[in-house]
Amino acid sequence: MEQFSSGCKRNYYGKGDVIVYRLERESEPPPGLRPLFAASVKMLLYGDAFWPTYTCGDNTGLVATDSMKNFIQQETLNFTGTDLESYCSYLAEKFLATYPQTEGAQVTADEIPYAGLDGGVGFVPSGPERAMARVEMRQSAGKREFVELRSGIRGFKLVRLGGSAFKGFIRDQYTTLSETANRPLHMWLDLEWLYTSPAAGFTKGQVTARVRRMVHEVFQSFESGSIQQVIYQLGTRMLEEIPCISSADLEANNRTWETVVEEGGQRGVFTDPRPPYGCLGLSLKR
């Protein structure tokens, strides 16, 4: 079930996996634009106008999800920015203005990341982490307001060759795990954050870029006694150094590789772990 910041809905509908690639193929794109903007979009609508579709199959007030797909793809050409927060806001506000019977709209955009090659005309997929943004907006009597603006980065895959310990935990009849003082740590990480106000979230992607650098810096420099300690250090630093962030939610997966063979702890061969993995979450507020 989808979650809405404004609360549970008795009905909602929409379109997901709407893929857009906006190309600026001029030799020098207009100021502020990059040659390739790509995203996967989900738009969800709610409101009493759509209730008759459920109760008696009356589609009089319904906007077809195919029309929603076309709206997203065609309006991407009219969007003049490059950050996901502004993109989601543009789509939500324009849709509500176009279809006033809609009480509210939630728009989520996941980055499809590409990196440019030297020379300027070639690109290759990048990542694996992907930025995301989600906007919920509602309207009443022609007045529109933000309910939520959320940003995040999902899909980090981080490997540290040493400097990660895990020891001192409870040992009993169920314990088979060995303690370690210097493991090669492999972890996955998703993180999202809210802003002190919706207006504070429109930074042309600067906050997302800063958080991405911060993840790399903390993981590279911080020797930890647990993955929980890593994400706590990261979350507290986000709140300390980025004033417009009001809260941070982080979830890490322990994907540490299994040892095949090692020589003196300096050289070794490892393999992917078995499917069960540790899942660790943290929520921090200013």
C-alpha positions in Angstrom: 0.0 0.0 0.0 1.2 3.5 -0.8 1.8 6.0 2.0 0.7 9.6 1.9 2.0 12.3 4.3 -1.5 13.7 4.5 -2.8 10.5 5.9 -4.5 7.3 4.7 -6.7 7.5 1.7 -9.8 5.4 1.1 -8.9 5.4 -2.6 -6.1 6.4 -4.9 -4.9 5.5 -8.3 -2.2 6.6 -10.8 0.6 5.6 -13.1 4.0 4.2 -12.3 7.3 3.5 -14.2 6.7 6.5 -16.6 10.1 6.8 -18.2 11.4 10.1 -19.6 14.6 11.1 -21.3 14.9 14.8 -22.1 17.8 15.6 -24.4 19.4 19.0 -25.0 21.3 18.3 -28.1 22.7 21.8 -28.7 26.5 22.1 -28.7 26.0 24.3 -25.6 22.8 23.6 -23.7 20.9 26.6 -22.2 22.3 27.8 -18.9 21.5 25.5 -16.0 20.5 22.6 -18.1 22.4 19.4 -18.7 22.4 17.5 -21.9 20.6 14.4 -20.5 17.8 14.5 -17.9 16.3 11.0 -17.2 13.8 9.8 -14.6 11.2 7.2 -13.7 8.0 8.8 -12.5 5.0 7.7 -10.4 2.0 9.9 -10.1 -0.8 9.1 -7.7 -4.1 10.9 -7.4 -6.8 11.0 -4.7 -10.2 12.8 -4.2 -13.9 12.2 -4.0 -14.4 12.8 -7.7 -12.9 9.4 -8.4 -15.0 7.5 -5.9 -17.9 6.7 -8.3 -15.4 4.7 -10.4 -15.0 2.3 -7.5 -18.7 2.1 -6.4 -20.5 1.9 -9.8 -18.0 2.1 -12.6 -18.9 5.7 -13.4 -15.7 7.2 -15.0 -17.2 10.7 -15.6 -14.6 12.5 -13.5 -11.7 10.1 -14.1 -8.5 11.0 -15.8 -7.3 7.9 -17.5 -3.9 6.7 -16.4 -2.8 6.6 -20.0 -3.5 10.4 -20.1 -1.5 10.8 -16.9 1.5 9.1 -18.7 1.1 11.4 -21.7 0.9 14.4 -19.4 4.1 13.5 -17.6 6.1 12.8 -20.8 4.9 15.8 -22.7 5.2 18.2 -19.8 8.8 17.1 -19.2 9.7 19.2 -22.3 8.2 22.3 -20.7 10.1 21.8 -17.4 13.1 24.1 -17.5 15.1 22.7 -14.6 17.3 19.7 -13.8 16.6 18.9 -10.1 14.0 16.3 -9.1 12.4 18.4 -6.4 11.5 21.1 -8.9 10.4 18.5 -11.5 8.0 16.8 -9.1 6.6 20.1 -7.9 6.1 21.3 -11.5 4.2 18.2 -12.5 2.0 18.1 -9.4 1.1 21.8 -9.6 0.4 21.7 -13.4 -1.7 18.6 -13.1 -3.8 20.0 -10.3 -4.4 23.2 -12.2 -5.3 21.2 -15.3 -7.7 18.8 -13.5 -9.4 20.8 -10.7 -11.5 17.8 -9.6 -8.3 16.2 -8.2 -8.0 16.8 -4.5 -4.4 15.9 -4.2 -1.4 14.4 -6.1 1.7 12.7 -5.1 4.6 12.7 -7.6 7.7 10.6 -7.1 10.7 10.8 -9.5 13.7 8.4 -9.4 16.8 9.5 -11.2 18.0 7.3 -14.1 21.7 8.3 -13.7 24.1 8.8 -16.6 27.6 10.1 -16.7 29.1 12.0 -19.6 32.2 10.8 -21.4 35.0 13.1 -22.5 33.9 15.0 -25.6 30.4 15.8 -24.4 28.2 13.7 -26.7 28.6 10.3 -25.2 27.0 9.0 -22.0 27.1 5.8 -20.0 24.9 4.5 -17.1 26.2 5.5 -13.7 25.3 4.8 -10.1 24.3 2.3 -8.8 22.8 4.9 -6.3 19.9 7.0 -7.6 18.6 10.3 -6.3 14.8 10.5 -5.7 12.3 13.2 -4.8 8.6 13.0 -3.8 6.1 15.9 -3.6 2.6 15.7 -2.3 0.4 18.7 -3.1 -3.3 19.3 -2.5 -5.8 21.9 -3.5 -9.1 23.4 -2.2 -11.1 26.2 -3.8 -8.4 26.7 -6.4 -5.6 27.2 -3.8 -2.7 24.7 -3.9 -0.4 23.9 -1.0 2.5 21.6 -0.3 1.9 18.6 2.0 5.3 17.1 1.7 8.7 17.5 0.0 11.0 14.6 0.5 14.4 13.8 -1.1 16.7 10.9 -0.9 19.4 8.7 -2.5 18.8 5.0 -2.8 21.0 2.1 -3.7 24.4 2.9 -2.4 26.7 -0.2 -2.5 29.8 0.5 -0.3 32.9 -1.6 0.2 35.6 -0.9 2.8 38.6 -3.1 2.8 39.3 -2.8 6.5 38.6 -0.7 9.6 35.3 -2.2 10.5 34.8 -4.3 13.6 31.9 -6.3 15.1 32.5 -7.8 18.5 31.3 -7.9 22.0 27.7 -8.9 21.1 25.6 -11.4 23.1 26.9 -15.0 22.9 24.5 -17.8 23.8 23.3 -21.2 22.4 22.1 -19.5 19.2 25.4 -17.8 18.4 27.6 -19.1 15.6 29.0 -15.8 14.3 32.7 -15.2 15.1 33.8 -11.8 16.4 36.0 -9.7 14.0 38.2 -6.7 14.5 39.0 -5.8 10.9 36.4 -7.1 8.4 36.0 -6.1 4.8 32.7 -4.4 5.1 30.1 -4.5 2.3 26.9 -2.6 3.0 24.0 -1.2 1.0 22.4 2.1 2.0 19.2 4.0 1.3 18.5 7.4 2.9 15.8 10.0 2.7 15.3 13.4 4.3 12.7 16.1 4.9 13.2 19.8 4.9 12.6 22.5 7.5 10.0 23.9 5.0 9.1 22.9 1.4 10.7 26.1 0.1 14.0 25.0 1.7 14.1 21.9 -0.5 14.5 23.7 -3.8 18.3 24.0 -4.0 18.8 22.9 -7.7 20.2 19.6 -6.4 22.8 21.0 -4.2 21.6 19.3 -1.0 21.5 15.9 -2.8 25.0 16.4 -4.1 26.3 17.3 -0.6 24.7 14.2 0.9 26.2 12.0 -1.7 29.7 13.4 -1.0 29.0 13.1 2.8 28.1 9.4 2.5 31.4 8.7 0.7 33.4 10.8 3.2 32.0 9.2 6.3 32.3 5.6 5.0 35.9 6.2 3.8 37.2 7.9 6.9 35.3 6.4 9.8 36.4 3.2 11.5 33.4 1.6 13.1 32.4 -1.0 15.7 29.1 -1.6 13.9 27.1 -0.6 10.9 24.6 1.1 13.3 27.5 3.4 14.3 28.2 4.2 10.6 24.7 5.3 9.8 24.4 7.2 13.1 27.6 9.2 12.3 26.2 9.9 8.8 22.8 11.0 10.0 24.0 13.3 12.8 26.5 14.9 10.3 23.7 15.5 7.9 21.7 17.4 10.5 24.8 19.3 11.8 26.1 20.4 8.4 23.0 20.9 6.3 20.7 23.4 8.1 17.7 23.0 5.8 17.3 19.2 6.6 14.9 18.7 9.5 15.0 14.9 9.7 16.8 12.0 8.2 15.8 8.3 7.7 18.5 5.8 6.9 18.4 2.0 6.3 21.5 -0.1 5.7 21.8 -3.8 4.7 24.7 -5.9 5.9 26.0 -7.6 2.7 29.4 -8.4 4.0 31.1 -11.1 1.9 31.8 -14.6 3.1 35.5 -15.6 3.3 36.7 -18.3 0.9 40.4 -18.2 1.8 42.7 -15.7 3.4 46.5 -15.4 3.8 47.4 -13.7 7.1 44.5 -11.3 6.9 46.1 -9.3 4.2 45.1 -11.2 1.0 42.0 -13.2 0.5 39.2 -14.4 -1.8 35.6 -13.7 -0.9 32.1 -14.5 -2.3 28.6 -13.1 -2.0 26.8 -13.9 1.3 23.9 -16.2 1.6 20.4 -14.6 1.1 19.7 -13.7 4.8 21.0 -10.2 5.5 21.0 -7.8 8.4 18.7 -4.8 8.1 19.4 -1.7 10.2 17.3 1.5 10.4 17.7 4.8 12.0 15.5 8.0 12.1 16.9 11.3 13.4 15.2 14.6 13.9 16.6 18.1 14.5 
